[in-house]
Amino acid sequence: MGQVKQQLGFVKPLTNEEYAEVARLLPPAAQRLFLTMSSADQRHSLRVYHGLQARGCQDLDMLAAALLHDVGKAEGRVPFWTRPVIVLGKLFAPGLLRKVAIHPAEFERQQAPGWQRSLSYAWWHADVGAELAARAGLSARSVLYIRTHHQDHGPAHELHLVDEVS
């Protein structure tokens, strides 16, 4: 229920001190990218960042990735209604979801209705976010961590664990 409240906007925006904390780690272009996320996603990303720190993580690339791991959902690409559909789809119909979700790079070649675009961005948000982060000047390792943050045993395993409980 807490995540639902957050996604509906019942979350306090970050404070100036919290934005300053983000600014200490991210380069200016990546800071602007962070600002494109909803308040709920910014707050979630900061929780993941703090969760990694609490586990003793000092890898600056991993910490930067924590702040931008969900940026592929930003700017209205993934509206609220798609989030529960993705969670339930992964549990009960992953094959159907894989079939419906086309990679956003294919949008130019394939006509897709709005609902399919939203589900596709939700499914592929890690790839979209990694591309955005690369263009914003994050390191290759940070980009890799963003791209793989949903893999149970991938390079961003620690980020994945914290993300799942945040």
Secondary structure, DSSP 8 states (H G I E B T S, - for coil): -HHHHHHTT-S----HHHHHHHHHHS-HHHHHHHHTS-HHHHHHHHHHHHHHHHTT---HHHHHHHHHTTGGGTTTTS-TTHHHHHHHHHHH-HHHHHHH---GGGTTTS---HHHHHHHHHHTHHHHHHHHHHHTT--HHHHHHHHTTT-TTSTTHHHHHHHHH-
